[in-house]
Amino acid sequence: MEKESCSLCHEYHPVKVYCYLKRTYRNDYEVKNEICIFRIICENNKKKNKYEGLKLQYTLTILPDFLIPYSIIPVESIFESIKEYILDNITLRQAAIVMCCLSPWSFKLYYIRFQELVNQWVILLVELIITTQGEYIEEQIKEIDVNLNNNKQKWNNFNKHLDNYLLQLSKLKASPIITEEMKYPYLHTLLCKTRMGLGP
């Protein structure tokens, strides 16, 4: 047990790490395997939940890279649930079902992360568009700061920049063509490399 900055509550306190949590998965050959993985317990958030009646995330499971593709929550389903929650005004429970989950709180965790990170995503996309020599006039860049409290505007702005970036990327020689179905998984991989992914 070491005293370090906690990625869940962002405070310095002892963090418990359980490394013998067992998980099973099926590989590409449909063979069932069992593996021990790490799970971090944030005692601060756990106590707040118990004594203050909050519902903060207090566990963080760390999966090895080769297990991530077998996640039961596809990345595209997370983004689809966020889109429908914002644009179609579905309930938290309905959004969780779209995301392949039963608990509304599971969806809410991802939605909170989206709200916290979406402006950084847009800025990153603008920088990438400029890097790929896409023409970006001043008025378009100003749109990053428009209606920051309007979630519908945030979503539309984010997707417009994402589509623009993928369009510019497709014009580069030897660049992969990202299909509509793969744009969110591709984006998530990109965001994870810059430490701005959907994880806490």
BALOBA-1460 file (C-alpha; in Angstrom, 3 decimals):
// residues 200
<rec num="1" residu="m" x="0.000" y="0.000" z="0.000"/>
<rec num="2" residu="e" x="1.624" y="3.219" z="-1.174"/>
<rec num="3" residu="k" x="0.622" y="6.863" z="-0.724"/>
<rec num="4" residu="e" x="0.097" y="8.309" z="-4.187"/>
<rec num="5" residu="s" x="-2.325" y="10.442" z="-6.177"/>
<rec num="6" residu="c" x="-5.562" y="8.540" z="-6.672"/>
<rec num="7" residu="s" x="-6.964" y="8.569" z="-10.220"/>
<rec num="8" residu="l" x="-10.517" y="8.351" z="-8.850"/>
<rec num="9" residu="c" x="-10.651" y="11.141" z="-6.258"/>
<rec num="10" residu="h" x="-7.430" y="12.970" z="-7.309"/>
<rec num="11" residu="e" x="-6.209" y="13.208" z="-3.698"/>
<rec num="12" residu="y" x="-3.085" y="11.819" z="-2.055"/>
<rec num="13" residu="h" x="-3.917" y="8.885" z="0.200"/>
<rec num="14" residu="p" x="-3.069" y="5.198" z="0.618"/>
<rec num="15" residu="v" x="-4.413" y="3.198" z="-2.321"/>
<rec num="16" residu="k" x="-5.278" y="-0.472" z="-1.903"/>
<rec num="17" residu="v" x="-4.360" y="-2.682" z="-4.834"/>
<rec num="18" residu="y" x="-5.856" y="-6.142" z="-5.158"/>
<rec num="19" residu="c" x="-3.933" y="-8.145" z="-7.760"/>
<rec num="20" residu="y" x="-5.646" y="-11.519" z="-7.444"/>
<rec num="21" residu="l" x="-9.059" y="-10.593" z="-8.806"/>
<rec num="22" residu="k" x="-9.919" y="-13.303" z="-11.335"/>
<rec num="23" residu="r" x="-11.675" y="-12.624" z="-14.652"/>
<rec num="24" residu="t" x="-12.589" y="-14.991" z="-17.455"/>
<rec num="25" residu="y" x="-12.704" y="-14.236" z="-21.181"/>
<rec num="26" residu="r" x="-12.990" y="-16.052" z="-24.488"/>
<rec num="27" residu="n" x="-10.225" y="-15.560" z="-27.008"/>
<rec num="28" residu="d" x="-10.570" y="-15.472" z="-30.813"/>
<rec num="29" residu="y" x="-10.804" y="-19.274" z="-30.857"/>
<rec num="30" residu="e" x="-13.680" y="-19.225" z="-28.340"/>
<rec num="31" residu="v" x="-11.472" y="-20.837" z="-25.711"/>
<rec num="32" residu="k" x="-12.362" y="-19.765" z="-22.184"/>
<rec num="33" residu="n" x="-9.406" y="-18.460" z="-20.182"/>
<rec num="34" residu="e" x="-8.936" y="-17.187" z="-16.637"/>
<rec num="35" residu="i" x="-6.531" y="-14.425" z="-15.639"/>
<rec num="36" residu="c" x="-5.641" y="-12.485" z="-12.494"/>
<rec num="37" residu="i" x="-5.903" y="-8.732" z="-12.870"/>
<rec num="38" residu="f" x="-5.355" y="-5.616" z="-10.747"/>
<rec num="39" residu="r" x="-8.135" y="-3.660" z="-9.059"/>
<rec num="40" residu="i" x="-7.574" y="-0.371" z="-7.225"/>
<rec num="41" residu="i" x="-9.819" y="0.543" z="-4.280"/>
<rec num="42" residu="c" x="-10.231" y="4.251" z="-3.433"/>
<rec num="43" residu="e" x="-10.968" y="4.353" z="0.305"/>
<rec num="44" residu="n" x="-11.919" y="8.064" z="0.154"/>
<rec num="45" residu="n" x="-14.767" y="7.538" z="-2.306"/>
<rec num="46" residu="k" x="-15.804" y="4.304" z="-0.598"/>
<rec num="47" residu="k" x="-16.207" y="6.113" z="2.745"/>
<rec num="48" residu="k" x="-18.099" y="9.002" z="1.122"/>
<rec num="49" residu="n" x="-20.531" y="6.520" z="-0.378"/>
<rec num="50" residu="k" x="-21.038" y="4.809" z="2.971"/>
<rec num="51" residu="y" x="-21.325" y="7.839" z="5.246"/>
<rec num="52" residu="e" x="-22.599" y="10.575" z="2.903"/>
<rec num="53" residu="g" x="-24.907" y="8.508" z="0.715"/>
<rec num="54" residu="l" x="-23.001" y="9.369" z="-2.469"/>
<rec num="55" residu="k" x="-22.525" y="7.100" z="-5.473"/>
<rec num="56" residu="l" x="-18.932" y="7.803" z="-6.413"/>
<rec num="57" residu="q" x="-16.829" y="5.311" z="-8.343"/>
<rec num="58" residu="y" x="-14.434" y="3.713" z="-5.854"/>
<rec num="59" residu="t" x="-12.974" y="0.789" z="-7.799"/>
<rec num="60" residu="l" x="-10.821" y="0.826" z="-10.909"/>
<rec num="61" residu="t" x="-10.038" y="-2.413" z="-12.734"/>
<rec num="62" residu="i" x="-6.880" y="-2.397" z="-14.843"/>
<rec num="63" residu="l" x="-7.059" y="-4.660" z="-17.881"/>
<rec num="64" residu="p" x="-4.007" y="-5.691" z="-19.916"/>
<rec num="65" residu="d" x="-4.022" y="-4.444" z="-23.515"/>
<rec num="66" residu="f" x="-4.854" y="-7.801" z="-25.061"/>
<rec num="67" residu="l" x="-8.082" y="-8.045" z="-23.010"/>
<rec num="68" residu="i" x="-9.478" y="-4.622" z="-23.948"/>
<rec num="69" residu="p" x="-10.929" y="-5.810" z="-27.306"/>
<rec num="70" residu="y" x="-13.032" y="-8.317" z="-25.337"/>
<rec num="71" residu="s" x="-14.694" y="-5.619" z="-23.222"/>
<rec num="72" residu="i" x="-18.414" y="-6.241" z="-22.721"/>
<rec num="73" residu="i" x="-19.111" y="-2.539" z="-23.378"/>
<rec num="74" residu="p" x="-18.200" y="-1.653" z="-26.978"/>
<rec num="75" residu="v" x="-16.837" y="1.874" z="-27.385"/>
<rec num="76" residu="e" x="-19.297" y="2.650" z="-30.176"/>
<rec num="77" residu="s" x="-22.191" y="1.743" z="-27.842"/>
<rec num="78" residu="i" x="-20.945" y="4.240" z="-25.253"/>
<rec num="79" residu="f" x="-20.867" y="7.078" z="-27.771"/>
<rec num="80" residu="e" x="-24.230" y="6.006" z="-29.212"/>
<rec num="81" residu="s" x="-25.825" y="6.079" z="-25.747"/>
<rec num="82" residu="i" x="-24.397" y="9.554" z="-25.082"/>
<rec num="83" residu="k" x="-25.737" y="10.770" z="-28.438"/>
<rec num="84" residu="e" x="-29.240" y="9.414" z="-27.809"/>
<rec num="85" residu="y" x="-29.293" y="10.768" z="-24.249"/>
<rec num="86" residu="i" x="-28.379" y="14.262" z="-25.472"/>
<rec num="87" residu="l" x="-30.266" y="14.453" z="-28.767"/>
<rec num="88" residu="d" x="-33.259" y="12.152" z="-28.186"/>
<rec num="89" residu="n" x="-33.795" y="12.883" z="-24.463"/>
<rec num="90" residu="i" x="-33.934" y="9.236" z="-23.426"/>
<rec num="91" residu="t" x="-33.721" y="8.346" z="-19.721"/>
<rec num="92" residu="l" x="-30.580" y="7.259" z="-17.882"/>
<rec num="93" residu="r" x="-31.900" y="3.693" z="-17.755"/>
<rec num="94" residu="q" x="-32.636" y="3.669" z="-21.491"/>
<rec num="95" residu="a" x="-29.153" y="5.056" z="-22.181"/>
<rec num="96" residu="a" x="-27.628" y="2.273" z="-20.063"/>
<rec num="97" residu="i" x="-29.489" y="-0.344" z="-22.127"/>
<rec num="98" residu="v" x="-28.170" y="1.220" z="-25.358"/>
<rec num="99" residu="m" x="-24.708" y="0.911" z="-23.785"/>
<rec num="100" residu="c" x="-25.344" y="-2.803" z="-23.068"/>
<rec num="101" residu="c" x="-25.567" y="-2.220" z="-19.287"/>
<rec num="102" residu="l" x="-28.293" y="-2.680" z="-16.690"/>
<rec num="103" residu="s" x="-27.274" y="0.024" z="-14.233"/>
<rec num="104" residu="p" x="-28.041" y="3.692" z="-15.073"/>
<rec num="105" residu="w" x="-25.024" y="4.608" z="-12.944"/>
<rec num="106" residu="s" x="-22.707" y="2.807" z="-15.371"/>
<rec num="107" residu="f" x="-23.903" y="5.106" z="-18.150"/>
<rec num="108" residu="k" x="-23.747" y="8.186" z="-15.927"/>
<rec num="109" residu="l" x="-20.049" y="7.593" z="-15.204"/>
<rec num="110" residu="y" x="-19.238" y="7.707" z="-18.919"/>
<rec num="111" residu="y" x="-21.533" y="10.673" z="-19.474"/>
<rec num="112" residu="i" x="-19.749" y="12.649" z="-16.736"/>
<rec num="113" residu="r" x="-16.402" y="11.832" z="-18.365"/>
<rec num="114" residu="f" x="-17.762" y="13.038" z="-21.711"/>
<rec num="115" residu="q" x="-18.828" y="16.364" z="-20.166"/>
<rec num="116" residu="e" x="-15.431" y="16.800" z="-18.517"/>
<rec num="117" residu="l" x="-13.358" y="15.942" z="-21.607"/>
<rec num="118" residu="v" x="-15.334" y="16.934" z="-24.712"/>
<rec num="119" residu="n" x="-13.834" y="20.436" z="-24.983"/>
<rec num="120" residu="q" x="-10.313" y="18.963" z="-24.779"/>
<rec num="121" residu="w" x="-11.274" y="16.461" z="-27.486"/>
<rec num="122" residu="v" x="-12.398" y="19.270" z="-29.798"/>
<rec num="123" residu="i" x="-9.175" y="21.197" z="-29.248"/>
<rec num="124" residu="l" x="-7.141" y="18.052" z="-30.008"/>
<rec num="125" residu="l" x="-9.146" y="17.428" z="-33.185"/>
<rec num="126" residu="v" x="-8.591" y="21.001" z="-34.363"/>
<rec num="127" residu="e" x="-4.847" y="20.597" z="-33.782"/>
<rec num="128" residu="l" x="-4.878" y="17.325" z="-35.752"/>
<rec num="129" residu="i" x="-6.799" y="18.927" z="-38.619"/>
<rec num="130" residu="i" x="-4.223" y="21.709" z="-38.805"/>
<rec num="131" residu="t" x="-1.434" y="19.099" z="-38.700"/>
<rec num="132" residu="t" x="-2.954" y="17.296" z="-41.687"/>
<rec num="133" residu="q" x="-2.995" y="20.662" z="-43.527"/>
<rec num="134" residu="g" x="-6.761" y="20.997" z="-43.431"/>
<rec num="135" residu="e" x="-8.000" y="24.534" z="-44.036"/>
<rec num="136" residu="y" x="-9.434" y="25.943" z="-40.831"/>
<rec num="137" residu="i" x="-10.697" y="29.505" z="-40.827"/>
<rec num="138" residu="e" x="-10.776" y="31.611" z="-37.664"/>
<rec num="139" residu="e" x="-14.574" y="31.473" z="-37.349"/>
<rec num="140" residu="q" x="-14.511" y="27.684" z="-37.136"/>
<rec num="141" residu="i" x="-11.872" y="27.701" z="-34.392"/>
<rec num="142" residu="k" x="-13.942" y="30.192" z="-32.383"/>
<rec num="143" residu="e" x="-16.802" y="27.688" z="-32.305"/>
<rec num="144" residu="i" x="-14.881" y="25.688" z="-29.700"/>
<rec num="145" residu="d" x="-15.890" y="28.235" z="-27.074"/>
<rec num="146" residu="v" x="-19.541" y="28.647" z="-28.136"/>
<rec num="147" residu="n" x="-22.316" y="27.514" z="-25.745"/>
<rec num="148" residu="l" x="-20.057" y="25.546" z="-23.428"/>
<rec num="149" residu="n" x="-23.018" y="24.790" z="-21.140"/>
<rec num="150" residu="n" x="-25.167" y="23.440" z="-23.978"/>
<rec num="151" residu="n" x="-24.635" y="19.677" z="-24.230"/>
<rec num="152" residu="k" x="-26.358" y="19.400" z="-27.609"/>
<rec num="153" residu="q" x="-24.020" y="22.062" z="-29.029"/>
<rec num="154" residu="k" x="-21.028" y="20.289" z="-27.479"/>
<rec num="155" residu="w" x="-22.016" y="16.987" z="-29.080"/>
<rec num="156" residu="n" x="-22.655" y="18.477" z="-32.535"/>
<rec num="157" residu="n" x="-19.466" y="20.536" z="-32.395"/>
<rec num="158" residu="f" x="-17.407" y="17.514" z="-31.354"/>
<rec num="159" residu="n" x="-18.811" y="15.296" z="-34.134"/>
<rec num="160" residu="k" x="-18.375" y="17.992" z="-36.779"/>
<rec num="161" residu="h" x="-14.666" y="18.318" z="-35.941"/>
<rec num="162" residu="l" x="-14.273" y="14.530" z="-35.762"/>
<rec num="163" residu="d" x="-15.815" y="14.039" z="-39.210"/>
<rec num="164" residu="n" x="-13.684" y="16.870" z="-40.601"/>
<rec num="165" residu="y" x="-10.510" y="15.320" z="-39.192"/>
<rec num="166" residu="l" x="-11.330" y="11.874" z="-40.620"/>
<rec num="167" residu="l" x="-12.029" y="13.486" z="-43.997"/>
<rec num="168" residu="q" x="-8.639" y="15.237" z="-43.973"/>
<rec num="169" residu="l" x="-6.976" y="12.010" z="-42.828"/>
<rec num="170" residu="s" x="-8.474" y="10.077" z="-45.740"/>
<rec num="171" residu="k" x="-6.801" y="12.485" z="-48.191"/>
<rec num="172" residu="l" x="-3.318" y="11.598" z="-46.996"/>
<rec num="173" residu="k" x="-1.349" y="9.000" z="-48.910"/>
<rec num="174" residu="a" x="-1.067" y="5.601" z="-47.229"/>
<rec num="175" residu="s" x="-3.567" y="6.726" z="-44.587"/>
<rec num="176" residu="p" x="-6.196" y="4.190" z="-43.491"/>
<rec num="177" residu="i" x="-9.813" y="4.898" z="-44.386"/>
<rec num="178" residu="i" x="-11.858" y="4.962" z="-41.186"/>
<rec num="179" residu="t" x="-15.420" y="3.780" z="-41.787"/>
<rec num="180" residu="e" x="-18.432" y="5.232" z="-39.979"/>
<rec num="181" residu="e" x="-18.651" y="2.116" z="-37.804"/>
<rec num="182" residu="m" x="-15.018" y="2.418" z="-36.755"/>
<rec num="183" residu="k" x="-14.731" y="6.157" z="-36.154"/>
<rec num="184" residu="y" x="-15.445" y="6.032" z="-32.412"/>
<rec num="185" residu="p" x="-13.165" y="3.032" z="-31.683"/>
<rec num="186" residu="y" x="-10.450" y="4.790" z="-33.713"/>
<rec num="187" residu="l" x="-11.012" y="8.034" z="-31.796"/>
<rec num="188" residu="h" x="-10.948" y="6.238" z="-28.452"/>
<rec num="189" residu="t" x="-7.586" y="4.644" z="-29.289"/>
<rec num="190" residu="l" x="-6.282" y="8.082" z="-30.227"/>
<rec num="191" residu="l" x="-7.584" y="9.636" z="-27.017"/>
<rec num="192" residu="c" x="-6.088" y="6.892" z="-24.850"/>
<rec num="193" residu="k" x="-2.658" y="7.656" z="-26.295"/>
<rec num="194" residu="t" x="-3.066" y="11.284" z="-25.195"/>
<rec num="195" residu="r" x="-4.474" y="10.284" z="-21.775"/>
<rec num="196" residu="m" x="-7.911" y="11.716" z="-22.607"/>
<rec num="197" residu="g" x="-9.837" y="8.484" z="-23.081"/>
<rec num="198" residu="l" x="-13.138" y="7.437" z="-21.539"/>
<rec num="199" residu="g" x="-11.391" y="5.891" z="-18.560"/>
<rec num="200" residu="p" x="-11.028" y="7.906" z="-15.334"/>
